[in-house]
Amino acid sequence: MNILVIGKEGRLQQHSQKGRLDGHSLTYLPLDASPEVMIEKGRMAEVILIDAMGSLPGPVIECLPRLKLIHSEGVGYQGIDTETARRMGIYVCNCRGINAMAVAEHAVMLMVACLRDLAVNHQKVLEGLQIETKEGYMRTGSIREMSDCTVGLVGFGAIAREAARLLEVYGARCLFFDLSEVDKDLTHGAEQVDLDTLLSSSDIVSLHLPVTESTRNFADEAFFKKLKAGTIFINTARGELVDTRPSFPPSARVRWPWPVLTASPGNRSGPTIPSFRLIRLFFPGPSSRPTSPGSQAGPSDAATRSSGKTWPVSKRANAPTISSTASGSDLFL
């Protein structure tokens, strides 16, 4: 069988059983290969194995006459032109649910980290200010436990269901929105509600949607306006779900308390709202890069240009927090 692998060279052999690939012809292409190169190298391909972050456009698929199967290495398949594949009778597969628990744990970890101001308080410990910081929280009563929170899960596939199972143990009230009716035996105590109810009622909102034409930029300006003050927003799905086009600046009618999250994978910069600071904390994620313990990236360029200052911790008690692994596991605080 002729297999075209679009992604990291050698990964297929590394994770395959010994001898399983014997007799098969493998051709590797990097993720940034041009359509012309894909067509040239893939003319004999019967199977394409592609990185979940890769792109396989329709014109390429149309030029591969022997192609029978396109398989994403991960869960995501948003870069594959599924309509062209469907029209040509080519199967498209993914590894659905393969990392459901890992991502669910990651989402819940980010929720707890935000509730505990982890990035800020880690730095306070390194500075020897843990006692003063603790006393500050005792005076303000601003630390919440998960059991005090209502968590809203937008989308209720394999990952969200595992997250609901974990949140049930924490004692959190859990809401979820999904277009399909979900069997109550699979909800782990979570309550299915409409999207407006979820957004207006939740202390934490977590995205768990695939990227499709109907979900791209799903979390847009209207979405964020429905969040109550102090909401934590978590995105462990895909950056393309969040609309970060220049439609978020503060106005006379709406004062935006949210920093804006980068939507483009691999693009770590983006517009941010003044008076917030970005603290980069390493969480193992798709495109994360570790920093030294307690290191601080400092104010974003946009915030610096706009105001030249950041808020101290004591002034951000009611400010929603945005966290994401889609573009590098950053905590926006």
N, C-alpha and C positions, 0 to 999 in steps of 0.2 A: 504494500500500500504506500502511496506517495502522500506524505504528510508535510504541509507547510506550517511551520511554527512562527507566529508573529509575537515576539517577546524575548525574554532573556535566554540567550543561548546556553544550552546545557541543563536547563531546569527540568525538562521532560525526562532526560536520562536519570537525573539525580533522584527524582521521585517515582520512578517506575521500577517495578520488580525486575530483578536480574533476568535477562534473556527475553523480557516481554516485547522489546522493540526489535529483536532480531528479525531480519528479513524485510523490514520496513525502510523506506527511503525518507530521510529527514532533511528538510531545507529550512534554515533559520533566516528570519528577517528581523531587524530592529523595529521597535514601536513606531519610530518616525519615518519608516520607509515610505516612499512616495507611491501613489497609485500605479504609476508606470512600472516601477520596480516590482510591486506586488503581482502585476499581470505577467511580467516577464518571467519571474521566478516561480509563479504559481500555476502556469498553464497545465502542468501535468498533475496538479494536486487533486486528490480525491477527498482529503480531509484538511480543514484548516483549524488549528488550535491557536487561539488568540488570547492574549492577556486581557483581563477584564476591563482595563483602561484603554485598550487598543481601539482602532477604528478600521472598519471594513466597509467602504462605501458601495452603493449599488452598482456603479459602472465597473468596478473591479469584479464583483461577483458575476456580472453578466459576461465577462471575458474569460471565465474559467470553466470550460465546457465539461470537464470531468468531475467537477466538485459535487459531492453528495452530502457532506456534513460540515457544519461550522460549529465549533465547540468553544465556549468561553472557559478560560481556566478558573474563573471565579463565579460569583453570583451575578455581577453586572454584565449586561449585554447591550447597553445603550449605544455603543459605537457601531453595532452591526445593523446594516440595513435589512431588517427582518421582512419588510414588505417585498423587496426584490427577491430575497431568498424564498419566501412563500410562493411568489409568482413562478419561480423557476423550479419549484419542487425540491428545494434543498432544506434539509433539516437544520434547525438551530437549537442547540442545547446549552445549558449552563449547569453549574454545580449548586443548585438550589439548596439552601439550608446547611451547606457544608460548614459555615462558620457562625451559625445562628447564635449559639451560646456565647462564643467569644465576643461577638459584637454586642450582644445583650449585656454581658458583664461590663464591657467597655462603656456602654451608655450609662449604666447604673453607677459605675465608678465616677464618671464625669458629673453626674447629678450630685453624688456625695461630695466630690471635690468642690463643686460650686457652693453647696450648702455650708461647707466648712471653710470657705475662703482659703483653700489649700495652698494656692500659689503665694498669696500674700502672707499667710501665717507661717509657711515654711521659711520664708525670708526673715520673718520676725524672730523665729527661733534661732536662726544663724546669727542674728544681730543681738541675741541675748535679751530680747524684749518680750518673751512669751508671757511673763507674769502681767506686765502692763497691758498687753493685748487681751489677755483673758479677762482682766478686770474691766476693760473697756466693753467687751461683749456682755459681761454680767450687768453693767450699768444700762446698756441699751437693749438687752434682750433680743439681739438681732440674729443670733444663731438658731437655726431651725433644724429639727430632726426630720428624717424622711417620713416618720409616722405622722408628723404634723401636716404633711403636704398632700395635695391632690396632683397626681401625675397624669398628663394627657399624652397618649401615644397616637400619632397621626399615621395611620396604616396599621394593619394587624396581621402581617405575615409571620413567617417563622421566627424572625428576630424579635419582633414586638411581643409575640406570645411568650418567648423565653424571658423577655424583660418583665412582662406581667407576672410571670411565675416568681421571679426574684423579688419584685416589688411587693408581692403578697406576703413574703416572709418579713419584709421590713415593716409591714403594717400600714403601708401607704394606701390611700384611696386611689384607685386607678380607673381612668376613663380611656376609651379608645374610639377613634373614628375610622370606619372602613366602608367602602361602597357596597360591599357584600354583607349579608346577614351572617353572623358568626354563631356557631353552635355554642351554647352557654357552657357546655362541658369542656370547651377548649379555651375559655377566657380566664381561668384562674382568678375568678372573682372580679375581674374588670367589667365595667359597665359600658355598653355601646351607646354612644350619643351622637348628635349631629356636630358638625365641625364648629359652628359658632358657640355652642354650649361648651365644648371642650376648651376652646381658646379663652373664653371669658371666665372659666371656672378653675383652670389649672394653675398651680404654682410652678410647675415644670412642664414644658412641652417638648416632646422628643419626636423627631421625624424618622419614619421607617417606611419610606416609599421607594419604589423603583423609579428610574428616570424614563419617562415616556413623553410623547408630545403633550399629553394632557396634564402631566405633573411637572414639567419643566417650569421653573420660576413659580412653583406652587406657593411658597412662602413669600408673598409679595407685600406691597405697602398695605393693602387692605387686610391681609393676614395679621401683620404686626400691630395694626391699630386695634385689633380685638383683644390683644393681650393686656392683662392688668399690670399695673406697676409692680415691679419686683419679680416678674416672671423670669425663670431661667429657661433659655432656649438651647436645646441640644440637637445637633445634626451629626449622626454617625452613618448616614446614608450616602448621599452624593451631593457635592457642592452645587450642581446644576439645579437642585430643587429650590435654592434660595435666590430670589431676585435681588441683585445688588446693583442694578443699573441706577444712574443718578436720579432716582425719584424719592430719595429718603431725606433730603436736607431738612433741618428744622424750619418751620413756617409759623406764621402768626396763628394759624388755626390748630396746628398739631405741633407740639413740642416733642421731638423724638428723643427718648431716653436711651435708645438702643444704638450701640455701635453696629456698623454694617459688616456682615460676614462675606468674605470673598467666595464667589461662586465658581470661578474657573479653576479646575484641578491644576495644581502645580504653580498657580499664581498666588503668591503669599502676601501680596499687597493689595490694598483696595481702599475705597473711601471709608472713612470712619467719622463718627460724630465727635466734635471737640469735647474736651474735659474728661475723656476716658483714657485709660492707659492699657496697653497690651503687654501682658506678662506671658512669656512663652515658657510653658512647662512641658517637659518631654513625657508624652504617653506613647507607647508603641502603637503606631498607626500606619496607614498606607504610605504616606510621604513624610513621616516625621523625621526630624533630625534632633538628636539629643543635645542638650546644653548642659553646662556644668551645673551642679546642684545650686539652686537659689539664684541662678543667673537671670537677669531681667533684660528684656529687649528694649525697654523704655518706651516712651510715647511713640505712637505711629507717626510717620512723616506727615500725614494729612492733619493729624491733630496738632502737631508742632507748628506747622505752617499757619494753622487757623487760629490757635490760641496761645501756643508756646507754653502751656502749662498742663498739669494733670491734677485730678482730684485726689486728695488723701483718702484713705480707707473710710474714715469717719463720715464722709460726705456721700458715699455711694450705697448706703444701706437700702435704698428703695430703687436702685437702678438695675434693670434686667441685665442678665449676663448672657452672652452668646458663646457657645462652645461648639467646636466641630472637629471631626477627624477627617472630614472630606478633603480638606486642603492643608493638613499638617498638624492636627491636634493642638490647636492654639486655644487658650482661654482668654477671652476678652473680658476684662474686669473693669 
